[in-house]
Amino acid sequence: MSAAIAKLVAMSEGHGLKGELNKWSKADVWTFAEPMPEDVRLAGTAEPAVDYYEQMPGPHFAGDVGFIDGEAKTAISFIWNK
């Protein structure tokens, strides 16, 4: 597991959010059914080991935002909130 993603997961859980670890084909992804807290966004943006991503909503997809550690193949995802 990525230390950077583990830190973001712990921060999210500190807000009372409940995450679920899912094993996807390209990465293990911690998914949260809530919007990303601002301090998690700031911490992730400052972390050089992870990259920010956005997937806009579509007709059959609610959209999500998050961070991925490509080297560790671990990510954190939150619902789209724009």
Buried (B, 14 or more C-beta within 10 A) or exposed (E): EBEBBBBBBEBBEEEEBEBEEEEEEEBBBBBBEBBBBEEBBEBBEEBEBBEEEEEEEEEEEEBBBBBBBEEBBBBBBBBBEE
